[in-house]
Amino acid sequence: MATAGDTFQRKEKKYLISSGQCKAIKEGLTSHMRLDDYGATRIDSLYLDSFNHNLICKSLEKPLYKEKLRVRSYGAFSEADAVYVEIKKKFKGIVYKRRVRMSAEGARAYYTHQMTYEQAQHVYPVLQNPENDLTVGKIQIAREIDAFFKRHPGIEPAMLISCIREAWCPNDIDDQDCVDRITFDESISYVDLLEANAVQRRPVISDDLAVMEIKCAGGYPQWLCDLLGDCGAYPRSFSKYGNAFKRVLSERGDVSVGAAPSSKLVVQGAHIDASGAFKERSLAFAS
């Protein structure tokens, strides 16, 4: 069986907050929660997509079901002992994640289809407890990732998203009047890997903003509702990859930002690939 660290099923609500709100919320959390043992950690997420960003385009249309595939590193990829190849699915507001641990070299051989999951684990094993990555549960998750590749042929590394994350967990793991986890992501940047010779990191949001995410299986405790209300923090849809992609389109001149009512971002019949994926339609994406 896959362990709890490999699979996640929970509600995740995001908040785009100011630096002042971020400070006030963290201060208010201290009676119930604490910063986890890792402290502020850099997270790199490599998103795979088609050459015309088809997966994120569909996601931004807010379908009932959507899915992404990414490779995540806790710390810079160049320094990581292990990375995680992860499917992230969302259906009716519930987020489902399934992931496998691999070395960076093994993950690259796997998602470029040079090797199967098992071959990559044998040739490029993670140095710490490699036998844990070839259990029945892990191989089952790898088969689900293989099925994703079949549903979306030709996907490749499309966007690298980086941020500095602080994760908060309950002071008492048995505290029923708490949530599972709250994260604060700051200094969020991206690199468009489908851009020729892409090397420059660009900001996804301004430095005085942060993305807070509350992860829980059920409802919020009253103390947290009161804290969020006092700080004027309200949930809103926010995708790091989605917003980075909007910035890519904006830089190409394919979109106008804030020109439509309700601060929406509108794709103006843009040609974003040779097949003209947006040629005869105009899409409104929540900014």
C-alpha positions as CSV (number, residue, x, y, z in Angstrom):
1,M,0.0,0.0,0.0
2,A,1.1,3.6,-0.6
3,T,1.9,5.5,2.5
4,A,0.1,8.7,3.7
5,G,3.1,10.7,2.5
6,D,2.4,9.5,-1.1
7,T,-1.3,10.3,-1.3
8,F,-3.4,13.3,-0.3
9,Q,-7.1,13.9,-0.4
10,R,-8.3,17.1,1.2
11,K,-9.8,20.6,0.7
12,E,-7.3,23.3,-0.1
13,K,-8.3,26.9,-0.1
14,K,-6.0,29.7,-1.3
15,Y,-5.8,33.4,-0.2
16,L,-3.9,36.2,-1.8
17,I,-2.8,38.3,1.1
18,S,-0.7,41.4,1.7
19,S,2.5,41.3,3.8
20,G,0.6,43.0,6.6
21,Q,-2.1,40.4,6.6
22,C,0.5,37.7,6.4
23,K,2.3,39.0,9.5
24,A,-1.0,39.3,11.5
25,I,-2.3,35.9,10.6
26,K,1.0,34.2,11.6
27,E,0.9,36.0,14.9
28,G,-2.7,34.8,15.4
29,L,-1.8,31.2,14.6
30,T,0.7,30.8,17.4
31,S,-1.8,29.7,20.1
32,H,-2.9,26.7,18.0
33,M,-0.1,26.1,15.4
34,R,3.7,26.3,14.9
35,L,6.1,26.6,12.1
36,D,7.2,23.1,11.1
37,D,10.8,21.9,11.6
38,Y,11.9,22.8,8.1
39,G,11.3,26.6,8.5
40,A,11.4,28.7,5.3
41,T,12.1,26.4,2.4
42,R,12.6,26.9,-1.3
43,I,10.3,24.8,-3.4
44,D,10.8,24.3,-7.1
45,S,7.9,22.9,-9.2
46,L,8.5,21.8,-12.8
47,Y,5.1,21.6,-14.7
48,L,4.8,19.4,-17.7
49,D,2.5,20.5,-20.5
50,S,2.1,20.5,-24.3
51,F,4.0,23.0,-26.5
52,N,0.9,25.2,-26.6
53,H,0.2,24.9,-22.8
54,N,-3.0,23.0,-23.5
55,L,-3.3,21.6,-19.9
56,I,-3.1,24.9,-18.2
57,C,-5.5,26.5,-20.8
58,K,-8.1,23.8,-19.9
59,S,-7.5,24.3,-16.2
60,L,-8.0,28.1,-16.5
61,E,-11.4,27.4,-18.0
62,K,-12.4,26.0,-14.6
63,P,-13.8,22.6,-15.6
64,L,-15.4,20.3,-13.0
65,Y,-12.4,18.0,-13.2
66,K,-8.8,19.0,-13.9
67,E,-5.4,17.5,-13.6
68,K,-1.7,18.5,-13.7
69,L,1.6,16.7,-13.6
70,R,4.6,18.3,-11.9
71,V,8.0,17.4,-10.5
72,R,8.6,19.0,-7.1
73,S,11.8,19.6,-5.3
74,Y,12.1,20.8,-1.7
75,G,15.1,22.9,-2.2
76,A,16.7,23.8,-5.5
77,F,16.6,20.9,-8.1
78,S,20.4,21.2,-8.5
79,E,20.9,20.4,-4.8
80,A,18.0,18.0,-4.1
81,D,18.7,14.4,-3.0
82,A,15.2,13.5,-4.2
83,V,12.3,14.9,-6.1
84,Y,8.7,14.0,-6.4
85,V,6.8,13.2,-9.6
86,E,3.2,14.1,-8.7
87,I,-0.2,14.0,-10.3
88,K,-2.5,16.7,-8.9
89,K,-6.2,16.3,-9.6
90,K,-9.2,18.5,-8.5
91,F,-12.8,17.4,-8.6
92,K,-15.7,19.2,-7.1
93,G,-13.4,21.2,-4.8
94,I,-11.5,18.2,-3.5
95,V,-7.8,18.0,-4.3
96,Y,-6.2,14.6,-4.8
97,K,-2.4,14.1,-5.0
98,R,-0.5,11.0,-5.9
99,R,3.3,11.0,-6.1
100,V,6.5,8.9,-6.2
101,R,10.0,9.8,-5.0
102,M,12.8,9.7,-7.5
103,S,16.3,11.1,-7.9
104,A,16.5,14.1,-10.2
105,E,18.3,12.0,-12.8
106,G,15.8,9.2,-12.6
107,A,12.8,11.6,-12.8
108,R,14.3,13.1,-16.0
109,A,14.8,9.7,-17.6
110,Y,11.2,8.8,-16.6
111,Y,9.3,11.9,-17.8
112,T,11.3,12.0,-21.0
113,H,10.3,8.4,-21.6
114,Q,13.9,7.2,-21.9
115,M,13.2,4.6,-19.1
116,T,10.2,3.1,-17.3
117,Y,9.7,4.0,-13.7
118,E,11.3,0.7,-12.5
119,Q,14.3,1.1,-14.8
120,A,14.9,4.6,-13.7
121,Q,14.7,3.6,-10.1
122,H,17.3,0.9,-10.6
123,V,19.7,3.0,-12.7
124,Y,19.3,6.2,-10.8
125,P,18.2,5.3,-7.3
126,V,17.5,7.7,-4.5
127,L,20.5,7.2,-2.1
128,Q,18.4,6.9,1.1
129,N,16.2,3.7,1.4
130,P,15.8,3.1,-2.4
131,E,13.9,-0.1,-1.7
132,N,11.0,2.0,-0.5
133,D,10.5,3.4,-4.0
134,L,9.7,0.0,-5.6
135,T,6.9,-1.2,-3.3
136,V,3.6,-2.3,-4.8
137,G,2.0,0.9,-3.8
138,K,4.7,3.1,-5.5
139,I,4.5,1.1,-8.7
140,Q,0.7,1.5,-8.7
141,I,1.1,5.2,-8.5
142,A,3.7,5.1,-11.3
143,R,1.1,3.2,-13.5
144,E,-1.3,6.1,-12.9
145,I,1.4,8.6,-14.0
146,D,2.0,6.4,-17.1
147,A,-1.8,6.6,-17.8
148,F,-1.5,10.4,-17.6
149,F,1.3,10.4,-20.2
150,K,-1.0,8.4,-22.5
151,R,-3.9,10.8,-22.0
152,H,-1.6,13.7,-22.8
153,P,1.0,12.6,-25.3
154,G,4.0,14.9,-26.1
155,I,4.0,16.8,-22.8
156,E,7.4,18.2,-21.8
157,P,8.8,20.6,-19.1
158,A,6.9,23.9,-19.7
159,M,7.1,26.0,-16.7
160,L,9.4,26.2,-13.6
161,I,7.7,27.8,-10.6
162,S,9.8,28.7,-7.5
163,C,8.8,30.1,-4.1
164,I,9.9,30.3,-0.5
165,R,7.4,28.4,1.7
166,E,6.7,28.5,5.4
167,A,4.5,25.6,6.5
168,W,2.5,25.6,9.8
169,C,1.3,22.5,11.6
170,P,-0.8,22.0,14.8
171,N,1.0,22.4,18.1
172,D,-0.7,19.1,19.1
173,I,-1.2,16.5,16.4
174,D,-4.3,15.3,18.3
175,D,-5.9,18.7,18.4
176,Q,-9.3,18.3,16.9
177,D,-9.9,22.1,16.9
178,C,-7.3,22.7,14.2
179,V,-6.6,22.3,10.5
180,D,-4.0,19.9,8.9
181,R,-1.6,22.5,7.6
182,I,-1.3,26.2,6.5
183,T,1.4,27.3,4.1
184,F,2.6,30.8,3.2
185,D,4.3,31.1,-0.2
186,E,6.4,34.3,-0.9
187,S,8.9,35.4,-3.6
188,I,7.0,33.4,-6.2
189,S,8.8,33.4,-9.6
190,Y,8.7,31.5,-12.9
191,V,10.7,30.6,-15.9
192,D,8.9,29.9,-19.2
193,L,10.8,26.8,-20.4
194,L,9.1,26.8,-23.8
195,E,10.7,30.2,-24.5
196,A,13.8,30.0,-26.6
197,N,16.9,30.1,-24.3
198,A,14.7,30.8,-21.3
199,V,16.9,31.6,-18.2
200,Q,15.5,34.7,-16.6
201,R,13.2,34.3,-13.5
202,R,10.2,36.7,-13.5
203,P,7.9,37.4,-10.6
204,V,4.4,35.8,-10.6
205,I,3.1,38.4,-8.1
206,S,4.6,41.5,-6.5
207,D,6.9,41.0,-3.5
208,D,4.4,42.6,-1.1
209,L,1.9,39.8,-1.6
210,A,1.9,36.1,-0.5
211,V,-0.2,33.1,-1.2
212,M,-1.7,31.4,1.9
213,E,-3.2,27.9,1.5
214,I,-5.3,26.2,4.2
215,K,-5.4,22.4,3.9
216,C,-7.9,20.5,5.9
217,A,-10.3,17.5,5.7
218,G,-13.3,19.3,7.1
219,G,-14.5,22.7,8.1
220,Y,-12.5,25.5,9.7
221,P,-12.5,25.8,13.5
222,Q,-14.2,29.0,14.9
223,W,-10.9,30.5,16.1
224,L,-9.5,30.4,12.5
225,C,-12.7,31.8,11.0
226,D,-12.5,34.7,13.5
227,L,-8.8,35.3,12.7
228,L,-9.3,35.4,9.0
229,G,-12.3,37.7,9.4
230,D,-10.3,40.1,11.7
231,C,-7.5,40.2,9.1
232,G,-9.9,40.7,6.1
233,A,-8.6,37.5,4.4
234,Y,-11.0,35.9,2.0
235,P,-10.5,32.8,-0.3
236,R,-9.9,33.3,-4.0
237,S,-8.9,31.0,-6.8
238,F,-5.1,31.3,-7.5
239,S,-2.9,29.0,-9.6
240,K,0.8,29.8,-9.6
241,Y,1.3,28.1,-13.0
242,G,-1.9,29.7,-14.3
243,N,-0.9,33.2,-13.3
244,A,2.6,32.7,-14.6
245,F,1.1,31.6,-17.9
246,K,-1.1,34.7,-18.0
247,R,2.0,36.8,-17.6
248,V,3.7,34.9,-20.5
249,L,0.7,35.7,-22.7
250,S,0.7,39.3,-21.6
251,E,4.4,39.7,-22.5
252,R,3.6,38.3,-25.9
253,G,0.9,40.8,-26.4
254,D,-1.7,38.1,-26.6
255,V,-3.8,39.3,-23.6
256,S,-5.0,42.4,-22.0
257,V,-5.0,42.5,-18.2
258,G,-7.6,44.5,-16.3
259,A,-9.2,45.8,-19.4
260,A,-12.4,43.9,-18.8
261,P,-14.9,44.3,-16.0
262,S,-14.3,42.5,-12.7
263,S,-10.5,42.6,-13.2
264,K,-10.6,39.7,-15.6
265,L,-7.8,38.8,-18.0
266,V,-9.1,38.3,-21.5
267,V,-7.4,36.3,-24.3
268,Q,-8.0,38.3,-27.5
269,G,-8.3,35.6,-30.1
270,A,-4.5,35.1,-29.8
271,H,-2.3,32.8,-31.9
272,I,-0.2,31.0,-29.3
273,D,0.9,28.2,-31.5
274,A,1.1,27.2,-35.2
275,S,-2.3,25.5,-35.0
276,G,-4.0,28.7,-33.8
277,A,-5.4,27.2,-30.6
278,F,-7.1,30.5,-29.6
279,K,-7.7,31.8,-33.2
280,E,-11.5,32.1,-33.1
281,R,-12.4,32.4,-29.5
282,S,-12.1,34.8,-26.7
283,L,-11.7,33.4,-23.2
284,A,-12.2,35.2,-19.9
285,F,-9.9,33.9,-17.1
286,A,-10.2,35.1,-13.5
287,S,-7.1,37.1,-12.7
